[in-house]
Amino acid sequence: MATAHDDEELSRLAALHGVATSYSPSPDRTVAVSAEAVTAALAALGVDAGTPGAVRTALAERERELRERLLPPTLVHWSGDPEGPAALAGLPAGTRLRIETEQGEQREGAEGVPPGLPADLPTGVHRMTATAPDGHTGQAHLIVAPDRLPTPEGRSYGLLVQLYSLLSRRSWGMGDLGDLAELAGWAGRAAGAGFVQVNPLHAAVPGAPTDPSPYRPSSRRFPDPVHLRIEEVPEYAYADPDRTGPLLERAERLRAAVLDKGALIDRDAVWELKRETLELVLRVPLGPGRQAAYDAFRAQQGQALEDHATWYALAERHGSDWHRWPAGLRDPRSAETARARTELADRVAFHSRLAWLTDGQLRAAQRAAREAGMPVGIVHDLAVGVHPGGADAWAQQDHFAAGMSVGAPPDAFNARGQDWGLPPWRPDRLAASGHAPYRNLLRALFRYAGALRIDHVMGLFRLWWVPEGSPPTEGTYVRYDADAMLALLALEASRAGAVVIGEDLGTVEPGVREALQRRGVLGTSVLWFERDWEGDGRPLPPDRWRADCLATATTHDLPPTAARLTGEHVDLRDRLGLLARPAAEEQAEATADTAEWLALLGSLGLLDSPAAGPPGSDEEAEVQGVHRYLLRTPARLVGVWLPDGIGDRRPQNLPGTWDQYPNWRLPIADAQGRPVTLEELTGSPRLGALLDVMREAGPSGG
């Protein structure tokens, strides 16, 4: 039987490993976490806390480890901080520091009590060795980072779009990277936009059907070749036209099915067709210059690319969940995997080439954006995690917490909590490696990103771990080294000259937004949620919005603005049985909420001709008024949801649904639900009028 003393020891042990024993869903309420959840989280960190005796043993070991070590596994030094890492203050007098910099230099620490860092230490991830007078040594990764991330110069607006939904008359059934480059070139030159933000373009888990959500990828490190514009692969021009011709005809039929016949976007059909075509295209030998570029890419990406391509080759033979592969192949470093890699060399080479080709078109899209005058360019989206059966989870399995899934605790919006089905990184293994998987992920994404949006940016500080087989209510928070995560973000973003936007919507731990702002990470503010929650609850006046944010009217998980103005978002949820209250009550509340916002817009003179009827009576003018309001705020970046420009009613994703709604499979459509091509979008008078509003506002937002 557990005693109060046992509970105290378990709490101490949990705290020493960053595992929470309680959490606060609101400032006035604290919820205790179950001992079972704490024990499970500790087990996933390699700590046995299954019995009182095991807890005492683990506690003694952890306290001894912390007491005896000279340095923690990772240290952070912000270049603007004159004090240096706090951990150095605890070193014994006479300790010597030696630093091997990322650039290959050997530097000696400054003598003193405590010893200090050398002057003018370059930014980077260095190796530090501390040697105490008694000969005891310790090593640490030392992250030296710029004090702040880059921030946008001046102010700009941009377009937000789910790339798959943006079909042109050249795409093969879903939007592709050629479409992205075209949109960026037009938006920058003709519409004065400063950026285009897209959904995550990470590599998906193959299958039939493939999970259409871009937020549960196989790999975040490498992009998905389904987004390739096939005709822009240089070798395509030299492939056998007798064989590529029929494939191109199939592509035209796929495109027509979506644009002309109302079919949903079929990612699997698109990929099957592109894969068949690429099998032919990749038989064409690379020219000397292209071969040299490919070889350089392979050398730069190294083992990570080899592992990625090997997983996809093995998945073709054994299925897309590595847990179900033959035992020897579940280990990326086993002899069996090495033999399989040799046997499947052609398929490994195929998937390596695809990664290179996709990387090249992603970088071309960013070049197109910058050449069109965009100060930021393409804003890419970093999903919060990866599929447990996918390539990253296989290749980096030592860094993932086995038997755990990321989610969210119960809150006012979801009493059951959430389980996102994504394995979390182990903070201890990250720290021991100098956060190498995270660092390499950022470096890969910043190759082609003008800015990076980080989904659920609060995950840099802590994540809600849900034990396998348990409901989300039976989870607990596990803390990460946020200082190290932010330092690496600042380091890699600064090297790339890129901006970072954190998705910080919903419940946010106290101090997180302040820490992000201090380091230059922009937040996310959505109009309908910006109210004076600490006061009268009324809409927040524009001058009280924060400046360091991306301000938008909606997101991919929320109703389009037209649907909110007309109340059609409530009708949709009612049809799908998703309402918790009678439809009349929900509709009345939604109408009152919208009317309150429109009244504020009218009082500020932001509606050209305030409608006499209910919200939505003059929908186009109201959509423009909403965006005039966003421009009245001091937000550095203002985003326009591209479907809002033509009155699209349908959300791209409806949380809480799976097969009841076609999430992630809808093309951009007009107010009547008719799919609209990229070419039609750029010629739309309605979109043009909205973008005129954005242009005329000028950098001051006046």
ABEGO torsion letter per residue (X at the ends): XBBAAAAAAAAAAAAAAGBBABBBABAABBBBBBAAAAAAAAAAAGBBAABAAAAAAAAAAAAAAAAABABBABBBBBAABAAEBAAAAABBBGBBBBBBBAAGBBBBBBBEOBBBBBBGBBBEBBBBBBBBAAGBBBBBBBBBBBABBBBBBEBBBBBBBBAAABBBAABBGBBBAAAAAAAAAAAAAAAGBABBBBBBABBBBBEOBBBABAABBABAABBBAAABBAAABAAAAABBAAAAAAAAAAAAAAAAAAAAAGBBBBAAAAAAAAAAAAAAAAABBBBAAAAAAAAAAAAAAEAAAAAAAAAAAAAAAAEABAAABBAAAABAABAAAAAAAAAAAAAAAAAAAAAAAAAAAAAAAAAAAAAAGBAAEBBBBBBABBBAABAAAAAAAAABBBGBBBBBBBBAABAAEBBAGBBBBBAAAAAAAGGAAAAAAAAAAAAABABBBBBGAAAAABBBBBBBGBBAAABBBBBBBAAAAAAAAAAAAAAAGBBBBBBABEBBBBGAAAAAAAAGBBBBBBAAABBBAABAGBBBBAAABBABBBBBABBAABBBAAAAAAGAAAAAAAAAGABABBAAAAAAAAAAAAAAAAAAAAAAGABABBBABBBGABAAAAAAAAAAAAAABABABBBBBAAAAAGBABBABBBGBBAABBBGABBBBBAAGBBBBAAAAAABAAAAAAAAAAAAAEAAGX
